[in-house]
Amino acid sequence: MQIRLVKRNEYDQLLGLMRQLNPLDQEASEIQFHAFNEIINSKYLDLIVAEDGGVLLGSCYINVIPNITRGGRPYALIENVVTDSAHRNRGIGKSLLDHAVELAWSQNCYKVMLMSGRAETAVHAFYKKCGFNADEKQAYIQRAP
């Protein structure tokens, strides 16, 4: 298994993983393809994948955000962590998160944040096992009408 940045020709496979994360999402659109290309071309955004034999097994997204406080050190936000349902509980998610966190540290981030909308205690236990602290901050969300 290899942990690396997504390749442009892996868009369709990546969408398959994202559908597992959000099964109610609409079918692929031109807007999503445009967003994928924006992410690939951005110096602040990365899509990290776990791949084995040309098959994507998992993915996560990291956004390194420039910052005025903390001496100008950026911070990072990890989103859309997903492992293919047929390959879970094999360390793929942890490998993805470890890679994302190391990427953040290599870019001098002072913190890495991750939010989860999942209610399952096993998901929260997994993030804690990966070194994330759920007690330090409170997240607030407002969704578009």
TASULLIN-V897982 format. One record per residue. N is the residue number from 1. RES is the residue in one small letter. PHI is phi in whole degrees, 0 to 359 (NA if undefined). Layout:
BEGIN
n,res,phi
N,RES,PHI
N,RES,PHI
END
This chain:
BEGIN
n,res,phi
1,m,NA
2,q,237
3,i,254
4,r,199
5,l,284
6,v,296
7,k,259
8,r,305
9,n,279
10,e,257
11,y,306
12,d,297
13,q,296
14,l,298
15,l,300
16,g,299
17,l,295
18,m,296
19,r,293
20,q,291
21,l,288
22,n,227
23,p,299
24,l,273
25,d,300
26,q,290
27,e,299
28,a,307
29,s,230
30,e,297
31,i,297
32,q,295
33,f,297
34,h,297
35,a,298
36,f,303
37,n,294
38,e,298
39,i,297
40,i,300
41,n,270
42,s,274
43,k,276
44,y,256
45,l,238
46,d,219
47,l,255
48,i,259
49,v,232
50,a,255
51,e,228
52,d,219
53,g,61
54,g,85
55,v,252
56,l,282
57,l,259
58,g,189
59,s,201
60,c,209
61,y,241
62,i,232
63,n,244
64,v,264
65,i,251
66,p,301
67,n,214
68,i,272
69,t,280
70,r,55
71,g,67
72,g,83
73,r,287
74,p,286
75,y,230
76,a,234
77,l,233
78,i,259
79,e,221
80,n,52
81,v,280
82,v,212
83,t,240
84,d,309
85,s,302
86,a,280
87,h,233
88,r,284
89,n,64
90,r,235
91,g,89
92,i,293
93,g,300
94,k,296
95,s,297
96,l,298
97,l,294
98,d,301
99,h,295
100,a,297
101,v,295
102,e,298
103,l,299
104,a,297
105,w,297
106,s,293
107,q,258
108,n,66
109,c,296
110,y,268
111,k,203
112,v,233
113,m,246
114,l,213
115,m,242
116,s,229
117,g,265
118,r,278
119,a,266
120,e,295
121,t,296
122,a,296
123,v,294
124,h,294
125,a,297
126,f,299
127,y,296
128,k,295
129,k,298
130,c,277
131,g,101
132,f,271
133,n,255
134,a,275
135,d,260
136,e,278
137,k,223
138,q,246
139,a,264
140,y,234
141,i,236
142,q,230
143,r,261
144,a,297
145,p,291
END
